[in-house]
């Protein structure tokens, strides 16, 4: 029971709390407002520092568009897709680790496989193929610089069945391979070492992309190899069709052999075909990728049928690229047309750019024809001398080793000579005269004056070289038997000293090269490993060593040249003055030597010294059985 004092104490405590509560509240006449102040405060305001902003204010929250204040819904599709991508990345990372292990093992096999002395290379190649044939390992390896060599070696050494399987693995990746810095070597290996069926399928797999490859740095190498070496006539025409129009990229027409066939039955197609072809040509010219056989073929077709304005435009575009064009037969013809179509400005530009490549163009199988065309149609002979002629004279001994170089020198001395040039060549070169203004005799005289004396001086410096074989000697006779230069007698004297030398023999070019190589080998440091030489080369060298060096007078080509030279009285007199008894005895024992004496007697009938020396040796001449001795006896 509570006592009276306890009740009083409780009541007093309650009054105190009420009074305190009333004091803190502001005064208001509205009793309801007093009740609102006693309501419970929000949770956020009680703990402002922990759950809300420091100022105690409630942060602004935007309601979702659908209404309601619940949590946002998660996009499960995006979440699943993200997880899936992560799984794929992890698997690819694991595969790359496995591929690195395979590549390491493949390189170890490759180090043994590339050695020619390794035994069981076919079995080793099969083992390496079994290691790499799973998945897309081949398509990844060919794109790398080190592993591409592994695939190249495998294509070279592996059995035909394995090569076919490798092609099956890579046939879908041929286009990116052909345009890759390292993989295009694998494509070349497929062409070289693959079967005929593989080559055919490879060529057809690239149909529709040859225009693209021709204007690519590495792709043009593949196209050139296919067009020159492996493609048939039908395949070549299909490759050219892609340049004519986009219609022929997917579908080929067997009746279209050249550009004219595309608009033979439809004249309105001519402008379309020429426009498409011009677009592709300009693209290749801008990239300076014009050293391609397929490109040369379509360019020649375009130049022969395009308008005069387009011809002038092409002459301007190719004025600095004639040396690159002059690497094939069609390209040389196209370069010649570009030079003819150009104005004086373009021709000067062409000569300046050709100056760096004169020697290479002169000795090329087809390039020398471009130099002949320039010599036959140029008007500015002073510019010609500065750019081309001086270089040709300076490099005469290197150039004259090749047929094209000899043709150029002979044209400068005796242009269009029927003994040195085929009539068809002269006829073709005469087509360019309509693009020239200067008279032909004047041009030829100016060129001869510019080079003749210098060429004679070159012969004087090294007369033995200019009589080293029949081909070079024919060019020597052309130089010395034309004109009346003051230094020609000196050149005749040098040749006569070589011819009348009793020990004059012809050294084959192979021996000269071997001697030069031996001298250069002495200067080079010795290698640790000896290179394995081809046994067939050793056999050829032994056969060459067994053959005795041929006497100069006995050579058939030189004999014709000497007979031609001896018809010149000045040369015949100089030769007779240098003739010794030892040389005479050697010549009388040779059939062709006796004929040379006959020619000397024809040129100098009153040669008392020669007649006396021959009569003294009449008995030895009568003992000879060959026809030359009998003819000589009749003359004396």
C-alpha positions in Angstrom: 0.0 0.0 0.0 1.1 3.4 -0.8 1.2 5.9 1.9 0.0 9.5 1.6 3.5 10.9 1.5 4.4 8.7 -1.5 1.3 9.9 -3.5 2.2 13.5 -2.8 5.7 12.9 -4.1 4.5 11.3 -7.4 2.0 14.1 -8.0 4.7 16.7 -7.5 7.1 15.0 -9.9 4.4 14.9 -12.6 3.6 18.6 -12.3 7.3 19.4 -12.6 7.6 17.5 -15.9 4.5 19.2 -17.3 5.7 22.6 -16.4 9.0 21.9 -18.1 7.3 20.7 -21.2 5.1 23.8 -21.3 8.1 26.2 -21.0 10.0 24.7 -24.0 6.9 25.1 -26.3 6.2 28.4 -27.9 3.1 30.3 -26.9 0.1 29.8 -29.2 -3.5 30.6 -29.1 -4.3 27.4 -31.1 -4.5 24.4 -28.7 -4.3 21.9 -31.7 -0.8 23.3 -32.6 0.4 22.5 -29.1 -0.6 18.9 -29.7 1.2 18.7 -33.1 4.5 19.7 -31.4 4.3 16.7 -29.2 4.3 14.3 -32.1 7.1 11.9 -32.7 10.0 13.3 -34.8 11.2 11.5 -38.0 13.9 8.9 -37.7 16.3 10.8 -39.9 16.3 13.9 -37.7 17.2 12.0 -34.6 20.4 10.7 -36.1 21.5 13.3 -38.6 25.2 12.5 -38.7 24.8 8.7 -39.3 21.9 8.2 -41.7 21.4 11.6 -43.4 22.9 14.9 -44.3 24.6 16.8 -41.6 22.2 19.7 -41.7 19.4 17.4 -40.6 17.3 18.0 -43.8 15.7 15.0 -45.6 17.4 14.4 -49.0 15.4 14.7 -52.1 14.4 11.3 -53.6 12.9 11.1 -57.1 10.0 8.7 -57.4 10.1 6.0 -60.1 8.1 6.7 -63.3 5.8 3.8 -62.6 4.8 5.3 -59.3 5.3 3.9 -55.9 8.3 4.2 -53.6 9.8 0.6 -53.8 13.3 -0.5 -55.0 14.3 -0.3 -58.7 13.9 -3.5 -60.7 17.1 -5.1 -61.9 17.6 -5.9 -65.7 18.2 -9.6 -65.6 18.8 -9.9 -69.3 21.7 -7.5 -69.2 23.1 -9.1 -66.1 23.0 -12.6 -67.8 24.7 -11.2 -70.9 27.4 -9.6 -68.8 28.1 -12.9 -67.0 28.2 -14.7 -70.4 30.8 -12.3 -71.8 32.9 -12.8 -68.7 32.8 -16.6 -69.1 33.8 -16.3 -72.8 36.7 -14.0 -71.9 37.9 -16.5 -69.3 37.7 -19.4 -71.8 39.6 -17.4 -74.4 42.3 -16.6 -71.9 42.6 -20.2 -71.1 42.8 -21.1 -74.8 45.5 -18.5 -75.3 47.5 -20.2 -72.6 47.0 -23.6 -74.3 48.0 -22.1 -77.7 51.2 -20.7 -76.3 52.2 -24.1 -75.1 51.4 -25.6 -78.5 53.4 -22.9 -80.3 56.4 -23.5 -78.0 56.3 -27.2 -78.8 55.8 -26.5 -82.5 58.9 -24.2 -82.6 61.0 -27.0 -81.0 60.0 -29.4 -83.8 60.5 -26.7 -86.4 64.2 -26.1 -85.3 64.9 -29.8 -86.3 62.6 -29.8 -89.3 64.2 -26.9 -91.1 67.6 -28.6 -91.2 68.2 -30.5 -94.5 70.4 -33.1 -92.8 67.6 -34.2 -90.4 66.3 -37.7 -91.0 62.6 -38.6 -91.1 61.5 -35.1 -92.0 58.2 -36.3 -93.5 57.2 -38.1 -90.3 58.2 -35.1 -88.2 56.1 -32.8 -90.5 53.1 -35.1 -90.0 53.6 -35.0 -86.2 53.7 -31.2 -86.3 50.6 -31.0 -88.4 48.7 -33.2 -85.9 49.7 -30.8 -83.2 48.4 -27.8 -85.0 45.3 -29.0 -87.0 42.9 -28.6 -84.1 40.7 -25.5 -83.9 41.9 -22.3 -85.6 45.6 -22.6 -84.7 46.8 -22.3 -88.3 44.8 -19.2 -89.1 46.3 -17.5 -86.0 49.8 -18.7 -86.5 50.2 -17.5 -90.0 49.7 -13.9 -88.9 52.7 -13.8 -86.6 56.3 -13.2 -87.7 57.8 -16.2 -85.9 55.0 -18.8 -86.3 54.5 -18.0 -90.0 57.9 -19.5 -90.7 56.8 -22.7 -89.0 53.8 -23.0 -91.4 56.0 -22.1 -94.4 58.5 -24.9 -93.5 55.6 -27.3 -93.1 54.2 -26.5 -96.5 57.6 -27.1 -98.0 58.5 -30.4 -96.3 55.2 -32.0 -95.5 53.7 -34.8 -97.7 51.1 -33.8 -100.3 48.2 -35.1 -98.2 49.2 -32.8 -95.3 49.6 -29.8 -97.6 46.0 -30.4 -98.8 44.7 -30.5 -95.2 46.6 -27.3 -94.4 45.0 -25.6 -97.4 41.6 -26.7 -96.2 42.2 -25.1 -92.8 43.4 -21.8 -94.4 41.1 -21.4 -97.5 38.6 -19.2 -95.6 41.4 -16.8 -94.6 43.2 -16.5 -97.9 42.2 -12.8 -98.5 43.5 -11.5 -95.1 46.6 -13.7 -95.5 47.4 -12.2 -98.9 47.3 -8.7 -97.4 49.3 -9.6 -94.2 52.9 -8.7 -93.8 53.9 -12.3 -92.8 51.0 -14.5 -93.9 51.5 -13.6 -97.6 54.7 -15.7 -97.6 52.5 -18.7 -96.7 50.3 -18.0 -99.7 53.4 -17.9 -101.9 54.5 -21.3 -100.4 51.1 -22.8 -101.2 51.5 -21.7 -104.8 55.0 -23.0 -105.0 54.7 -26.3 -103.2 51.0 -27.1 -103.6 49.5 -29.4 -106.1 47.9 -28.2 -109.4 44.4 -28.6 -107.8 45.4 -26.6 -104.8 46.7 -23.8 -107.0 43.6 -23.7 -109.1 41.3 -23.6 -106.0 43.5 -20.8 -104.5 43.3 -18.7 -107.6 39.5 -19.1 -107.9 39.1 -18.4 -104.1 40.6 -14.9 -104.7 38.2 -14.1 -107.5 36.5 -10.8 -106.9 39.4 -9.4 -104.9 42.2 -9.0 -107.4 41.5 -5.3 -107.9 41.8 -4.8 -104.2 45.0 -6.8 -104.0 46.6 -5.0 -106.9 46.5 -1.7 -104.9 47.9 -3.3 -101.7 51.6 -3.4 -100.8 51.7 -7.2 -100.0 48.7 -8.3 -102.1 50.3 -7.2 -105.4 53.1 -9.6 -104.8 50.6 -12.5 -104.7 48.8 -11.2 -107.8 52.1 -10.9 -109.7 53.2 -14.4 -108.8 49.8 -15.9 -109.8 49.6 -13.9 -113.1 53.1 -14.5 -114.3 53.8 -18.1 -113.1 50.7 -20.1 -112.3 47.6 -18.8 -114.0 46.3 -20.2 -117.2 45.2 -18.1 -120.2 41.5 -18.5 -119.1 42.3 -17.5 -115.5 44.3 -14.5 -116.6 41.3 -13.2 -118.6 39.1 -13.7 -115.6 41.5 -11.7 -113.5 41.5 -8.8 -116.0 37.7 -8.8 -116.2 37.5 -7.5 -112.6 39.0 -4.2 -113.7 36.5 -3.7 -116.5 33.4 -3.5 -114.4 31.9 -4.6 -111.1 29.6 -6.9 -113.0 32.5 -9.3 -113.6 33.7 -9.6 -110.0 31.2 -12.3 -109.1 30.3 -13.7 -112.5 32.9 -14.3 -115.2 32.3 -14.4 -119.0 34.4 -16.9 -121.0 33.8 -14.9 -124.2 35.6 -11.8 -122.8 39.3 -12.2 -123.6 40.2 -8.5 -123.6 38.7 -5.1 -122.9 37.3 -4.6 -126.4 35.1 -7.7 -126.0 33.1 -6.1 -123.3 31.6 -3.4 -125.6 32.0 -5.2 -128.9 28.2 -5.8 -129.1 27.2 -2.9 -126.9 28.8 0.4 -127.8 27.2 2.3 -124.9 29.3 0.2 -122.5 32.6 1.6 -123.7 32.6 4.8 -121.6 31.5 2.8 -118.6 34.3 0.3 -118.9 36.9 3.0 -119.6 35.7 5.0 -116.6 35.9 2.0 -114.3 39.3 1.1 -115.5 40.6 4.6 -115.2 39.4 4.7 -111.6 41.4 1.6 -110.7 44.5 2.9 -112.5 44.4 6.3 -110.7 44.1 4.6 -107.4 47.2 2.4 -108.0 49.1 5.4 -109.3 48.3 7.5 -106.2 49.7 4.6 -104.0 52.7 4.2 -106.5 51.9 0.4 -106.7 52.4 0.0 -110.5 55.0 -2.8 -110.6 52.6 -5.6 -111.4 52.1 -7.7 -114.5 48.3 -7.7 -114.3 48.2 -3.9 -113.9 50.6 -3.5 -116.8 48.3 -5.6 -119.0 45.1 -3.6 -118.3 47.0 -0.3 -118.4 48.2 -1.1 -122.0 44.6 -1.9 -123.0 43.4 1.4 -121.6 46.1 3.5 -123.3 45.3 2.0 -126.7 41.6 2.9 -126.6 41.2 6.0 -124.3 40.6 9.5 -125.5 43.3 12.1 -126.3 42.6 13.9 -123.0 43.0 10.7 -121.0 46.2 9.9 -122.8 47.7 13.3 -121.8 46.5 12.8 -118.3 48.1 9.3 -118.1 51.3 10.7 -119.5 51.4 13.3 -116.7 50.6 10.7 -114.0 53.2 8.1 -115.1 56.0 10.6 -116.0 57.9 9.6 -112.8 57.0 5.9 -112.8 58.3 4.7 -116.2 61.2 2.7 -114.7 58.6 0.7 -112.6 56.5 0.0 -115.7 59.5 -1.2 -117.7 59.7 -4.5 -115.9 57.4 -6.6 -118.2 56.7 -6.7 -122.0 53.2 -5.0 -121.6 54.6 -2.6 -119.1 57.4 -1.5 -121.3 55.0 -0.9 -124.2 52.7 1.1 -121.9 55.7 3.2 -120.6 56.7 3.9 -124.3 53.1 5.1 -125.1 53.1 7.3 -121.9 56.4 8.9 -123.1 55.1 9.5 -126.6 51.8 11.0 -125.4 53.5 13.4 -123.0 54.4 17.0 -123.8 57.9 18.4 -123.5 57.4 19.1 -119.8 56.4 15.5 -119.0 59.3 14.1 -121.1 61.9 16.1 -119.2 60.4 14.9 -115.9 60.5 11.3 -117.2 64.2 11.6 -118.1 65.1 13.1 -114.7 63.4 10.2 -112.9 64.9 7.6 -115.3 68.4 8.9 -114.6 68.7 6.9 -111.3 67.6 3.7 -113.0 69.4 3.9 -116.4 71.7 0.9 -115.9 69.0 -1.4 -114.6 66.6 -0.5 -117.4 69.3 -0.9 -120.1 70.1 -4.5 -119.0 66.5 -5.6 -118.4 65.0 -8.2 -120.7 62.3 -5.8 -121.9 63.3 -2.4 -120.4 65.9 -1.6 -123.0 63.1 -1.1 -125.5 61.9 2.0 -123.6 65.4 3.5 -124.0 65.4 2.8 -127.8 62.0 4.5 -128.0 63.3 7.6 -126.2 66.4 7.7 -128.4 64.3 7.5 -131.6 61.7 10.2 -130.7 63.3 12.7 -128.3 63.7 16.3 -129.5 65.8 17.7 -126.6 69.1 15.9 -127.2 71.0 18.2 -124.8 68.7 17.1 -122.0 69.1 13.5 -123.2 72.9 13.7 -123.0 72.8 15.1 -119.4 70.3 12.5 -118.1 70.9 9.2 -120.0 73.7 9.3 -122.5 76.5 10.3 -120.1 75.4 7.5 -117.7 75.3 4.9 -120.5 78.8 5.8 -121.7 80.1 5.7 -118.1 78.6 2.3 -117.5 79.3 0.9 -121.0 81.4 -2.1 -119.9 78.7 -3.2 -117.4 75.9 -2.6 -119.9 77.5 -4.3 -122.9 77.5 -7.7 -121.1 73.7 -7.9 -121.8 71.9 -8.0 -125.1 69.7 -5.0 -124.3 72.7 -2.9 -123.4 74.4 -3.8 -126.7 71.3 -2.9 -128.6 71.2 0.5 -127.1 74.9 1.3 -127.9 74.4 0.0 -131.4 71.3 2.1 -131.9 73.2 5.2 -130.8 75.9 4.6 -133.4 73.9 3.0 -136.2 70.2 3.4 -135.6 67.9 0.9 -137.4 70.8 -1.0 -138.9 69.3 -4.1 -140.6 72.3 -6.3 -139.4 71.6 -5.5 -135.7 67.8 -4.9 -135.5 64.8 -6.9 -136.7 62.5 -5.0 -139.1 59.5 -5.4 -136.8 61.4 -3.6 -134.0 62.2 -0.7 -136.4 58.6 -0.6 -137.6 57.2 -0.4 -134.1 59.6 2.4 -133.1 58.7 4.4 -136.2 55.1 4.7 -134.8 56.4 7.3 -132.3 57.8 9.6 -135.0 54.4 11.3 -135.3 54.9 12.6 -131.7 58.3 14.1 -132.6 59.0 17.4 -134.3 62.7 17.1 -135.1 63.9 15.5 -138.3 65.3 12.0 -137.9 68.7 12.5 -139.6 69.3 15.6 -137.4 68.5 13.8 -134.2 70.7 10.8 -135.1 73.6 13.0 -136.0 73.3 14.9 -132.7 73.2 11.7 -130.6 76.2 10.2 -132.5 78.2 13.4 -131.9 77.4 13.3 -128.2 78.6 9.7 -127.6 80.9 8.4 -130.3 84.2 9.9 -129.2 83.6 8.9 -125.6 82.8 5.3 -126.6 86.0 5.1 -128.6 88.0 6.3 -125.5 86.3 3.5 -123.5 87.5 0.9 -126.0 91.0 2.4 -125.9 91.2 2.0 -122.1 90.4 -1.8 -122.1 90.8 -3.3 -125.6 91.0 -6.9 -124.3 87.5 -6.6 -122.7 86.0 -5.4 -126.0 87.3 -8.6 -127.7 86.4 -11.0 -124.9 83.6 -12.7 -126.9 81.8 -12.5 -130.3 78.8 -10.6 -129.0 80.8 -7.8 -127.4 83.3 -7.7 -130.4 80.4 -7.1 -132.8 79.4 -4.0 -130.8 83.1 -3.0 -130.8 83.2 -3.2 -134.6 80.0 -1.1 -134.8 81.7 1.6 -132.7 85.0 1.7 -134.5 83.8 1.3 -138.1 81.5 4.3 -138.0 82.5 7.9 -138.4 86.1 9.3 -138.6 87.0 10.3 -135.0 90.6 11.2 -134.4 91.1 8.6 -131.7 90.0 5.6 -133.8 93.6 4.7 -135.0 94.6 4.5 -131.4 91.7 2.1 -130.7 92.7 0.0 -133.8 96.3 -0.2 -132.4 95.1 -1.4 -129.1 92.9 -4.1 -130.7 95.8 -5.2 -133.0 98.1 -5.7 -130.0 95.5 -8.0 -128.4 94.9 -10.0 -131.6 98.5 -10.5 -132.5 99.5 -11.7 -129.0 100.5 -15.4 -129.4 99.0 -16.2 -126.0 95.6 -14.6 -126.7 92.9 -17.0 -125.4 89.3 -16.4 -124.4 88.4 -16.8 -120.7 84.8 -18.0 -120.1 82.7 -15.5 -118.0 82.2 -18.2 -115.3 85.9 -18.4 -114.6 86.2 -14.7 -114.3 83.3 -14.6 -111.8 85.0 -17.4 -109.8 88.3 -15.6 -109.6 86.5 -12.4 -108.4 84.7 -14.4 -105.8 87.9 -16.1 -104.6 89.5 -12.7 -104.2 86.5 -11.4 -102.2 86.5 -14.5 -100.0 90.0 -13.8 -98.9 89.0 -10.5 -97.5 85.9 -11.8 -95.7 86.2 -13.5 -92.3 85.8 -17.3 -92.3 82.4 -18.6 -91.4 81.9 -21.2 -88.7 79.6 -23.4 -90.8 80.2 -24.4 -94.4 77.3 -24.0 -96.8 76.2 -27.2 -98.5 76.8 -26.7 -102.2 74.9 -28.2 -105.0 76.7 -31.3 -106.4 75.5 -30.4 -110.0 77.5 -27.2 -109.8 80.7 -29.1 -109.0 80.1 -31.3 -112.1 79.7 -28.2 -114.3 82.9 -26.7 -112.8 84.8 -29.9 -113.5 83.6 -30.0 -117.1 84.7 -26.4 -117.5 88.1 -27.1 -116.1 88.6 -30.1 -118.4 87.9 -27.9 -121.4 91.0 -26.1 -122.7 90.8 -22.3 -123.2 89.9 -21.4 -126.7 92.3 -19.4 -128.9 90.8 -16.0 -129.8 91.3 -16.4 -133.5 89.5 -19.8 -133.5 86.2 -18.5 -132.0 83.4 -18.4 -134.6 81.9 -15.1 -133.4 85.3 -13.3 -133.2 86.3 -14.7 -136.6 83.3 -12.9 -138.2 84.2 -9.7 -136.4 87.9 -9.9 -137.4 87.0 -10.4 -141.0 84.7 -7.4 -140.8 87.5 -5.3 -139.2 90.1 -6.4 -141.7 88.1 -4.9 -144.6 89.2 -1.6 -143.2 92.6 -0.7 -144.8 93.8 1.3 -141.8 93.1 -1.6 -139.4 94.6 -4.1 -141.8 97.9 -2.1 -142.0 98.1 -1.7 -138.2 97.5 -5.4 -137.7 100.2 -6.3 -140.3 102.7 -4.0 -138.5 102.1 -5.8 -135.2 102.2 -9.3 -136.7 105.1 -11.4 -135.4 106.6 -14.7 -136.6 105.4 -16.6 -133.6 101.8 -15.4 -134.2 102.0 -16.3 -137.8 103.1 -19.9 -137.1 100.2 -20.2 -134.6 97.6 -18.9 -137.1 98.9 -21.1 -139.9 98.1 -24.2 -137.8 94.5 -23.1 -137.4 91.9 -23.2 -140.2 90.3 -19.8 -139.4 93.8 -18.3 -139.0 94.6 -19.1 -142.6 91.4 -17.5 -143.7 92.4 -14.3 -141.9 95.6 -14.2 -143.9 93.5 -14.5 -147.1 91.4 -11.5 -146.0 94.6 -9.5 -145.3 95.8 -10.2 -148.8 92.5 -9.1 -150.2 92.6 -5.8 -148.3 96.3 -5.2 -148.9 97.2 -6.9 -152.2 100.7 -5.4 -152.4 101.8 -6.5 -148.9 105.3 -7.6 -149.8 106.3 -8.4 -146.2 103.3 -10.7 -145.6 103.7 -12.4 -149.0 107.4 -13.1 -148.3 106.7 -14.5 -144.8 104.0 -16.8 -146.2 106.2 -18.1 -149.1 108.9 -19.0 -146.6 106.4 -21.2 -144.8 104.9 -22.8 -147.9 106.0 -26.3 -146.9 104.2 -26.1 -143.5 101.1 -24.8 -145.2 101.1 -27.6 -147.8 101.2 -30.1 -144.9 97.9 -28.8 -143.5 94.7 -30.6 -144.6 92.0 -28.1 -143.8 90.4 -25.9 -146.5 91.8 -22.6 -145.2 95.4 -23.7 -146.1 94.4 -24.7 -149.6 92.8 -21.3 -150.3 95.8 -19.6 -148.9 98.2 -21.5 -151.1 96.2 -20.3 -154.2 96.7 -16.7 -153.0 100.4 -16.9 -152.6 
